[in-house]
Amino acid sequence: MGLAAMPPTPTLHMVSFKEIPTLLPIIPSIRRTSWLLVLLVLLSACTPNTAQVPTATPTSVPTLTPTTLPTSTPLPTATPSPTIALPTETPATTATPIAAQVVTPVPAPTSDATPILVVSDDLLPPATEQLTYVFPVQGAAVDYGSSHHDYPATDIFCPEGSRFVAPTSGVIDFTSPEDRWNPANDDPAIRGGISVAMIGDDGVRYYGSHLSALADGIAPGVRVEAGQLLGLTGKSGNARNTPPHLHFGISRPTTPDDWKVRRGQVSPFPYLKAWQRGENMTPVLP
């Protein structure tokens, strides 16, 4: 007996056993010949279809397949790989300590020890030469006293034209080569007439006036030596009415035109006496 064509089967859904009684009333409407088939279909629908029902297939939960974690591959054991010969720090050329010259500190001189200073001869100032002095009038008989009027000085009387020489070495400071004195006005600055002054190496000024002439080459700034001719004695200036003589004055250096000091500040008498005896006595200034 052939099976009758069945109407399109409604979409099947999962039917549980509990739903079967609700389906029985519709079975008589189906031809008796096919009830068994329907029942079979229903039963088959109830059987768990492993293919369709999304059974809780254990979603491939990542089974902890021992993922071959990079097994801590034993770190490359320090297989003596070709040892890269690192530039072995050649011990830096240790500066072989040059035997430093050890300067043994010389103990400072104690109060008992007098330090001796050794100075090269080249650094020493030249030794002070012994100053030489000579009597200022040479080659003639002289006469002079221990006193003088008004201010310290000495008049050395001698023949006119006697040699007046430098009493010591030094430099010419002042000259008056002409006799310009006039009794009408009696200017005290030119009363000495022809005269000359010099600054000795001893720092003393020596002055001679009433000369009749100056020696050649005698001028300010010229260096002269002890005993060198400066001029000739006479009667110039306000001495024209007196016996010829040399007015000799000793003073401290000032300006060349300072006639008040230049004419005399220290009595020459004791020094003249010493020079006549050949003694090198230096005048003491005030």
C-alpha positions in Angstrom: 0.0 0.0 0.0 1.5 3.3 -1.2 1.8 6.2 1.1 -0.4 9.1 0.4 1.3 12.4 -0.3 1.6 14.3 2.8 1.2 18.0 3.2 4.4 20.0 3.7 5.7 19.1 7.1 5.6 22.1 9.4 8.8 23.2 10.7 9.7 20.8 13.3 10.7 21.9 16.7 12.0 20.1 19.5 9.1 18.2 21.3 9.5 16.9 24.6 7.7 13.9 26.1 5.5 16.1 28.1 4.0 17.6 24.9 2.9 14.3 23.4 -0.5 14.1 25.1 -1.4 17.5 23.7 -0.8 16.1 20.2 -3.0 13.0 20.5 -6.3 14.8 19.6 -5.0 15.6 16.2 -4.0 12.1 15.4 -7.6 10.8 14.4 -7.6 13.5 11.7 -4.7 11.9 10.0 -5.5 8.9 8.0 -5.2 5.8 9.9 -2.8 4.6 7.4 -0.3 7.2 8.3 -0.6 7.6 12.0 2.1 5.2 12.6 4.4 7.2 10.4 3.6 10.4 12.1 4.1 8.9 15.4 7.5 7.6 14.3 8.4 11.0 13.0 7.4 12.6 16.2 9.3 10.1 18.2 12.2 10.6 16.0 11.9 14.3 16.6 12.0 13.7 20.3 15.1 11.7 20.2 18.0 13.9 20.8 19.6 14.7 17.5 23.1 15.1 18.2 23.6 16.7 14.9 21.1 19.5 15.1 20.5 20.3 18.7 23.3 22.5 19.8 24.2 20.2 22.5 26.3 22.0 24.9 29.2 20.6 23.0 31.9 21.6 25.2 32.9 24.5 23.1 36.3 23.6 22.4 37.3 25.1 25.6 40.9 25.6 25.0 41.9 22.4 26.6 44.8 23.3 28.4 46.7 21.6 25.9 50.0 22.1 27.4 50.9 24.7 25.0 54.4 24.2 24.4 55.2 27.2 26.3 58.6 28.1 25.5 59.8 25.7 28.0 62.2 27.7 29.9 64.7 26.5 27.6 67.6 26.4 29.8 69.3 29.6 28.9 72.1 28.9 26.8 74.4 27.6 29.3 77.4 29.6 29.2 78.7 27.3 26.7 82.1 28.6 26.5 81.2 30.4 23.3 84.2 31.6 21.6 85.2 33.9 24.3 85.3 37.3 22.6 88.6 38.4 23.7 87.6 41.7 25.1 90.4 44.0 25.0 91.9 43.0 28.3 92.4 46.2 30.1 96.0 46.2 29.8 96.8 47.7 33.1 97.3 51.3 32.1 100.9 51.9 31.8 101.3 52.5 35.4 103.3 55.6 35.5 106.3 54.2 37.1 106.7 56.8 39.8 109.7 58.7 38.8 111.7 58.9 41.8 110.6 62.3 42.9 113.2 64.3 44.3 112.2 64.5 47.9 112.9 67.9 49.2 113.6 67.5 52.8 112.1 70.6 54.4 114.9 72.5 56.0 113.8 73.4 59.4 113.2 77.1 59.9 116.0 78.7 61.8 115.2 78.7 65.4 115.6 81.7 67.5 119.1 80.4 68.4 120.2 80.0 64.8 121.0 83.2 63.0 119.9 82.7 59.3 122.7 83.4 56.9 121.6 85.2 53.7 123.8 84.4 50.8 123.4 87.1 48.0 125.2 87.0 44.7 127.8 89.6 44.2 125.9 90.7 41.1 122.9 91.8 43.2 124.9 93.9 45.6 125.1 97.6 45.1 128.5 98.9 44.2 130.5 99.5 47.3 130.4 103.1 48.4 133.6 104.7 47.4 135.5 106.7 50.0 134.7 110.3 49.3 137.7 112.5 48.7 137.9 116.1 49.9 140.5 118.8 49.0 141.0 122.3 50.2 139.1 124.6 47.7 142.0 127.0 47.0 145.1 125.5 45.5 148.6 126.9 44.6 148.6 129.9 46.9 149.0 131.1 50.4 145.6 131.5 52.1 144.2 133.1 55.3 140.7 132.6 56.7 139.0 133.0 60.1 136.4 131.0 62.0 133.6 133.6 61.9 131.6 135.5 59.2 129.2 138.4 59.3 125.5 137.9 59.2 125.4 134.2 58.2 127.6 131.0 58.3 130.4 131.2 55.6 134.1 131.7 55.3 136.1 134.3 53.3 139.4 132.7 52.2 141.8 135.5 51.4 144.4 134.7 48.7 146.1 136.3 45.7 143.8 137.3 42.8 143.8 134.5 40.2 144.3 131.7 42.6 142.8 128.3 41.6 139.4 127.6 43.0 138.8 123.8 42.7 136.0 121.4 43.4 136.3 120.4 47.1 134.8 116.9 46.2 133.3 115.2 43.2 129.8 116.1 42.1 127.7 118.0 39.5 127.6 121.7 38.7 124.3 123.2 39.9 124.5 126.9 39.2 126.8 129.4 37.4 126.9 133.2 37.1 129.6 133.8 34.4 129.2 137.6 34.4 129.5 140.3 37.1 126.2 142.1 36.9 126.2 143.6 40.4 125.5 147.4 40.6 126.1 149.2 43.8 123.3 151.6 42.9 120.6 149.0 43.6 122.7 146.4 45.4 120.6 143.4 44.4 121.5 140.7 47.0 120.9 137.9 44.5 123.9 139.0 42.4 126.2 140.3 45.1 128.5 137.3 44.5 129.5 138.5 41.0 131.1 135.7 39.0 130.2 132.6 40.9 129.6 128.8 40.7 127.8 126.2 42.9 128.0 122.4 42.8 126.2 119.5 44.5 128.7 117.0 45.8 128.3 113.2 45.8 127.8 113.6 49.5 124.6 115.5 48.9 126.1 118.8 50.1 126.1 122.0 48.1 129.4 124.0 47.8 129.4 127.6 46.6 132.3 130.0 45.6 131.9 133.6 44.6 133.8 136.9 43.9 135.7 135.0 41.1 137.5 136.7 38.3 136.6 134.0 35.8 135.0 130.6 35.4 137.0 127.7 34.0 136.2 126.5 30.5 133.4 124.0 30.3 131.9 124.7 33.7 128.1 124.9 33.3 125.1 123.4 35.1 124.8 119.6 34.7 128.6 119.1 34.1 130.2 116.5 36.3 133.4 117.4 38.0 135.9 115.5 40.2 137.5 116.5 43.4 140.4 119.0 42.8 139.1 120.0 39.3 139.4 123.7 38.4 136.2 125.6 38.6 137.4 129.2 38.3 139.9 131.8 39.4 139.6 133.9 42.6 139.1 137.7 42.3 137.0 140.7 43.5 133.8 140.6 41.5 130.4 141.5 42.9 130.2 143.6 46.1 133.9 142.6 46.9 135.4 145.0 44.5 136.5 147.3 47.3 138.0 144.5 49.5 141.1 142.4 49.2 140.7 139.5 46.7 139.2 136.5 48.3 137.0 133.5 47.8 133.6 133.5 49.5 133.0 129.8 50.4 129.6 128.6 51.5 128.2 125.2 52.5 124.4 124.4 52.5 121.8 121.9 51.8 120.6 121.6 48.1 117.6 123.7 47.2 116.8 125.4 43.9 119.7 126.9 41.9 118.3 130.5 42.4 117.9 130.2 46.1 120.7 132.6 46.9 119.7 133.0 50.6 120.5 129.4 51.4 123.2 128.9 48.7 125.5 131.6 50.2 126.0 129.6 53.4 124.1 127.6 56.0 126.9 125.7 57.8 130.2 127.1 59.0 132.9 125.7 56.7 135.7 126.5 59.1 136.1 123.0 60.8 135.9 121.2 57.5 138.5 123.5 55.8 140.9 122.8 58.6 140.3 119.0 58.3 140.8 119.1 54.5 144.0 121.1 54.9 145.2 118.2 57.1 144.3 115.7 54.5 141.2 114.3 56.3 138.1 113.3 54.4 135.5 114.9 56.6 132.0 115.2 55.3 130.0 118.3 56.3 127.0 117.7 58.5 123.9 119.6 57.3 121.2 121.0 59.7 
